[in-house]
């Protein structure tokens, strides 16, 4: 390869490598932005065919999810936005809304445990397990005795995360037409 070709190819290769590493980092840390409400694609339609029932149902679910988000009070919307940022910076490495990652899926956590318990768990899960709390011990054992790290989050910040999880789980249920799986 000639020297002129290398002077063109090498910088392009370096830029491609850096971009790939940035995307990998953002994906691994959960910071890569994803779609807000689109959890599934619109069903395909044939050429010139009026929307079928699957397309109409999909559009209705998307509209319902958007309406749920729009119906939040300004205070709740602010809490959801704050919870979104807190979730991505503190929780997304080990948790997802509907999927088990390192720890359990968080959809429905507000129905499984009261907020005061969740606050204690997030702030110091090892203390909850050491106290003999039945549910805490069950979680600890179920996830290969891997200890959740303690977080220096206030009760208000944890409540914001819970609000975000609640809204996101509700939107996913609406969009998928299925029930969120909850750890019992």
MODELLER restraints for C-alpha pairs under 7 A, 6 or more apart:
rsr = mdl.restraints
at = mdl.atoms
rsr.add(forms.Gaussian(group=physical.xy_distance, feature=features.Distance(at['CA:26:A'], at['CA:32:A']), mean=4.87, stdev=0.5))
rsr.add(forms.Gaussian(group=physical.xy_distance, feature=features.Distance(at['CA:29:A'], at['CA:93:A']), mean=5.71, stdev=0.5))
rsr.add(forms.Gaussian(group=physical.xy_distance, feature=features.Distance(at['CA:30:A'], at['CA:88:A']), mean=5.86, stdev=0.5))
rsr.add(forms.Gaussian(group=physical.xy_distance, feature=features.Distance(at['CA:30:A'], at['CA:92:A']), mean=5.48, stdev=0.5))
rsr.add(forms.Gaussian(group=physical.xy_distance, feature=features.Distance(at['CA:30:A'], at['CA:93:A']), mean=6.30, stdev=0.5))
rsr.add(forms.Gaussian(group=physical.xy_distance, feature=features.Distance(at['CA:31:A'], at['CA:88:A']), mean=6.02, stdev=0.5))
rsr.add(forms.Gaussian(group=physical.xy_distance, feature=features.Distance(at['CA:37:A'], at['CA:65:A']), mean=6.91, stdev=0.5))
rsr.add(forms.Gaussian(group=physical.xy_distance, feature=features.Distance(at['CA:37:A'], at['CA:171:A']), mean=6.79, stdev=0.5))
rsr.add(forms.Gaussian(group=physical.xy_distance, feature=features.Distance(at['CA:39:A'], at['CA:172:A']), mean=6.54, stdev=0.5))
rsr.add(forms.Gaussian(group=physical.xy_distance, feature=features.Distance(at['CA:39:A'], at['CA:175:A']), mean=6.18, stdev=0.5))
rsr.add(forms.Gaussian(group=physical.xy_distance, feature=features.Distance(at['CA:42:A'], at['CA:55:A']), mean=6.40, stdev=0.5))
rsr.add(forms.Gaussian(group=physical.xy_distance, feature=features.Distance(at['CA:42:A'], at['CA:58:A']), mean=6.45, stdev=0.5))
rsr.add(forms.Gaussian(group=physical.xy_distance, feature=features.Distance(at['CA:43:A'], at['CA:54:A']), mean=6.59, stdev=0.5))
rsr.add(forms.Gaussian(group=physical.xy_distance, feature=features.Distance(at['CA:43:A'], at['CA:55:A']), mean=5.45, stdev=0.5))
rsr.add(forms.Gaussian(group=physical.xy_distance, feature=features.Distance(at['CA:45:A'], at['CA:51:A']), mean=6.89, stdev=0.5))
rsr.add(forms.Gaussian(group=physical.xy_distance, feature=features.Distance(at['CA:61:A'], at['CA:174:A']), mean=5.60, stdev=0.5))
rsr.add(forms.Gaussian(group=physical.xy_distance, feature=features.Distance(at['CA:61:A'], at['CA:175:A']), mean=5.18, stdev=0.5))
rsr.add(forms.Gaussian(group=physical.xy_distance, feature=features.Distance(at['CA:62:A'], at['CA:175:A']), mean=5.98, stdev=0.5))
rsr.add(forms.Gaussian(group=physical.xy_distance, feature=features.Distance(at['CA:65:A'], at['CA:171:A']), mean=5.05, stdev=0.5))
rsr.add(forms.Gaussian(group=physical.xy_distance, feature=features.Distance(at['CA:65:A'], at['CA:174:A']), mean=6.14, stdev=0.5))
rsr.add(forms.Gaussian(group=physical.xy_distance, feature=features.Distance(at['CA:65:A'], at['CA:175:A']), mean=6.85, stdev=0.5))
rsr.add(forms.Gaussian(group=physical.xy_distance, feature=features.Distance(at['CA:79:A'], at['CA:160:A']), mean=4.98, stdev=0.5))
rsr.add(forms.Gaussian(group=physical.xy_distance, feature=features.Distance(at['CA:79:A'], at['CA:163:A']), mean=6.82, stdev=0.5))
rsr.add(forms.Gaussian(group=physical.xy_distance, feature=features.Distance(at['CA:80:A'], at['CA:160:A']), mean=6.01, stdev=0.5))
rsr.add(forms.Gaussian(group=physical.xy_distance, feature=features.Distance(at['CA:80:A'], at['CA:163:A']), mean=5.66, stdev=0.5))
rsr.add(forms.Gaussian(group=physical.xy_distance, feature=features.Distance(at['CA:80:A'], at['CA:164:A']), mean=4.45, stdev=0.5))
rsr.add(forms.Gaussian(group=physical.xy_distance, feature=features.Distance(at['CA:82:A'], at['CA:160:A']), mean=6.29, stdev=0.5))
rsr.add(forms.Gaussian(group=physical.xy_distance, feature=features.Distance(at['CA:83:A'], at['CA:160:A']), mean=4.36, stdev=0.5))
rsr.add(forms.Gaussian(group=physical.xy_distance, feature=features.Distance(at['CA:83:A'], at['CA:161:A']), mean=3.89, stdev=0.5))
rsr.add(forms.Gaussian(group=physical.xy_distance, feature=features.Distance(at['CA:83:A'], at['CA:163:A']), mean=6.78, stdev=0.5))
rsr.add(forms.Gaussian(group=physical.xy_distance, feature=features.Distance(at['CA:83:A'], at['CA:164:A']), mean=5.14, stdev=0.5))
rsr.add(forms.Gaussian(group=physical.xy_distance, feature=features.Distance(at['CA:84:A'], at['CA:161:A']), mean=6.59, stdev=0.5))
rsr.add(forms.Gaussian(group=physical.xy_distance, feature=features.Distance(at['CA:84:A'], at['CA:164:A']), mean=5.77, stdev=0.5))
rsr.add(forms.Gaussian(group=physical.xy_distance, feature=features.Distance(at['CA:86:A'], at['CA:161:A']), mean=6.43, stdev=0.5))
rsr.add(forms.Gaussian(group=physical.xy_distance, feature=features.Distance(at['CA:87:A'], at['CA:161:A']), mean=5.87, stdev=0.5))
rsr.add(forms.Gaussian(group=physical.xy_distance, feature=features.Distance(at['CA:94:A'], at['CA:101:A']), mean=5.53, stdev=0.5))
rsr.add(forms.Gaussian(group=physical.xy_distance, feature=features.Distance(at['CA:94:A'], at['CA:102:A']), mean=4.71, stdev=0.5))
rsr.add(forms.Gaussian(group=physical.xy_distance, feature=features.Distance(at['CA:94:A'], at['CA:103:A']), mean=5.51, stdev=0.5))
rsr.add(forms.Gaussian(group=physical.xy_distance, feature=features.Distance(at['CA:95:A'], at['CA:101:A']), mean=5.42, stdev=0.5))
rsr.add(forms.Gaussian(group=physical.xy_distance, feature=features.Distance(at['CA:95:A'], at['CA:102:A']), mean=6.46, stdev=0.5))
rsr.add(forms.Gaussian(group=physical.xy_distance, feature=features.Distance(at['CA:95:A'], at['CA:103:A']), mean=5.50, stdev=0.5))
rsr.add(forms.Gaussian(group=physical.xy_distance, feature=features.Distance(at['CA:95:A'], at['CA:104:A']), mean=6.27, stdev=0.5))
rsr.add(forms.Gaussian(group=physical.xy_distance, feature=features.Distance(at['CA:95:A'], at['CA:105:A']), mean=5.94, stdev=0.5))
rsr.add(forms.Gaussian(group=physical.xy_distance, feature=features.Distance(at['CA:95:A'], at['CA:106:A']), mean=6.92, stdev=0.5))
rsr.add(forms.Gaussian(group=physical.xy_distance, feature=features.Distance(at['CA:96:A'], at['CA:105:A']), mean=5.35, stdev=0.5))
rsr.add(forms.Gaussian(group=physical.xy_distance, feature=features.Distance(at['CA:96:A'], at['CA:106:A']), mean=6.39, stdev=0.5))
rsr.add(forms.Gaussian(group=physical.xy_distance, feature=features.Distance(at['CA:97:A'], at['CA:105:A']), mean=5.25, stdev=0.5))
rsr.add(forms.Gaussian(group=physical.xy_distance, feature=features.Distance(at['CA:97:A'], at['CA:106:A']), mean=4.89, stdev=0.5))
rsr.add(forms.Gaussian(group=physical.xy_distance, feature=features.Distance(at['CA:97:A'], at['CA:107:A']), mean=5.09, stdev=0.5))
rsr.add(forms.Gaussian(group=physical.xy_distance, feature=features.Distance(at['CA:97:A'], at['CA:165:A']), mean=6.45, stdev=0.5))
rsr.add(forms.Gaussian(group=physical.xy_distance, feature=features.Distance(at['CA:97:A'], at['CA:169:A']), mean=6.28, stdev=0.5))
rsr.add(forms.Gaussian(group=physical.xy_distance, feature=features.Distance(at['CA:98:A'], at['CA:105:A']), mean=5.03, stdev=0.5))
rsr.add(forms.Gaussian(group=physical.xy_distance, feature=features.Distance(at['CA:98:A'], at['CA:106:A']), mean=6.56, stdev=0.5))
rsr.add(forms.Gaussian(group=physical.xy_distance, feature=features.Distance(at['CA:98:A'], at['CA:107:A']), mean=5.72, stdev=0.5))
rsr.add(forms.Gaussian(group=physical.xy_distance, feature=features.Distance(at['CA:98:A'], at['CA:180:A']), mean=6.47, stdev=0.5))
rsr.add(forms.Gaussian(group=physical.xy_distance, feature=features.Distance(at['CA:98:A'], at['CA:181:A']), mean=6.75, stdev=0.5))
rsr.add(forms.Gaussian(group=physical.xy_distance, feature=features.Distance(at['CA:99:A'], at['CA:105:A']), mean=4.84, stdev=0.5))
rsr.add(forms.Gaussian(group=physical.xy_distance, feature=features.Distance(at['CA:103:A'], at['CA:143:A']), mean=6.68, stdev=0.5))
rsr.add(forms.Gaussian(group=physical.xy_distance, feature=features.Distance(at['CA:106:A'], at['CA:165:A']), mean=6.85, stdev=0.5))
rsr.add(forms.Gaussian(group=physical.xy_distance, feature=features.Distance(at['CA:107:A'], at['CA:165:A']), mean=6.40, stdev=0.5))
rsr.add(forms.Gaussian(group=physical.xy_distance, feature=features.Distance(at['CA:107:A'], at['CA:166:A']), mean=6.75, stdev=0.5))
rsr.add(forms.Gaussian(group=physical.xy_distance, feature=features.Distance(at['CA:107:A'], at['CA:169:A']), mean=5.42, stdev=0.5))
rsr.add(forms.Gaussian(group=physical.xy_distance, feature=features.Distance(at['CA:107:A'], at['CA:180:A']), mean=6.37, stdev=0.5))
rsr.add(forms.Gaussian(group=physical.xy_distance, feature=features.Distance(at['CA:107:A'], at['CA:182:A']), mean=6.35, stdev=0.5))
rsr.add(forms.Gaussian(group=physical.xy_distance, feature=features.Distance(at['CA:108:A'], at['CA:182:A']), mean=5.74, stdev=0.5))
rsr.add(forms.Gaussian(group=physical.xy_distance, feature=features.Distance(at['CA:119:A'], at['CA:155:A']), mean=5.90, stdev=0.5))
rsr.add(forms.Gaussian(group=physical.xy_distance, feature=features.Distance(at['CA:119:A'], at['CA:158:A']), mean=6.42, stdev=0.5))
rsr.add(forms.Gaussian(group=physical.xy_distance, feature=features.Distance(at['CA:121:A'], at['CA:128:A']), mean=6.22, stdev=0.5))
rsr.add(forms.Gaussian(group=physical.xy_distance, feature=features.Distance(at['CA:122:A'], at['CA:150:A']), mean=6.05, stdev=0.5))
rsr.add(forms.Gaussian(group=physical.xy_distance, feature=features.Distance(at['CA:122:A'], at['CA:151:A']), mean=6.00, stdev=0.5))
rsr.add(forms.Gaussian(group=physical.xy_distance, feature=features.Distance(at['CA:123:A'], at['CA:150:A']), mean=4.94, stdev=0.5))
rsr.add(forms.Gaussian(group=physical.xy_distance, feature=features.Distance(at['CA:123:A'], at['CA:151:A']), mean=4.91, stdev=0.5))
rsr.add(forms.Gaussian(group=physical.xy_distance, feature=features.Distance(at['CA:123:A'], at['CA:152:A']), mean=6.09, stdev=0.5))
rsr.add(forms.Gaussian(group=physical.xy_distance, feature=features.Distance(at['CA:123:A'], at['CA:153:A']), mean=6.67, stdev=0.5))
rsr.add(forms.Gaussian(group=physical.xy_distance, feature=features.Distance(at['CA:124:A'], at['CA:150:A']), mean=4.66, stdev=0.5))
rsr.add(forms.Gaussian(group=physical.xy_distance, feature=features.Distance(at['CA:125:A'], at['CA:148:A']), mean=6.20, stdev=0.5))
rsr.add(forms.Gaussian(group=physical.xy_distance, feature=features.Distance(at['CA:125:A'], at['CA:150:A']), mean=6.46, stdev=0.5))
rsr.add(forms.Gaussian(group=physical.xy_distance, feature=features.Distance(at['CA:126:A'], at['CA:147:A']), mean=6.77, stdev=0.5))
rsr.add(forms.Gaussian(group=physical.xy_distance, feature=features.Distance(at['CA:128:A'], at['CA:136:A']), mean=6.22, stdev=0.5))
rsr.add(forms.Gaussian(group=physical.xy_distance, feature=features.Distance(at['CA:129:A'], at['CA:136:A']), mean=5.22, stdev=0.5))
rsr.add(forms.Gaussian(group=physical.xy_distance, feature=features.Distance(at['CA:129:A'], at['CA:137:A']), mean=5.15, stdev=0.5))
rsr.add(forms.Gaussian(group=physical.xy_distance, feature=features.Distance(at['CA:140:A'], at['CA:146:A']), mean=6.38, stdev=0.5))
rsr.add(forms.Gaussian(group=physical.xy_distance, feature=features.Distance(at['CA:140:A'], at['CA:147:A']), mean=6.72, stdev=0.5))
rsr.add(forms.Gaussian(group=physical.xy_distance, feature=features.Distance(at['CA:173:A'], at['CA:179:A']), mean=5.62, stdev=0.5))
rsr.add(forms.Gaussian(group=physical.xy_distance, feature=features.Distance(at['CA:173:A'], at['CA:180:A']), mean=6.09, stdev=0.5))
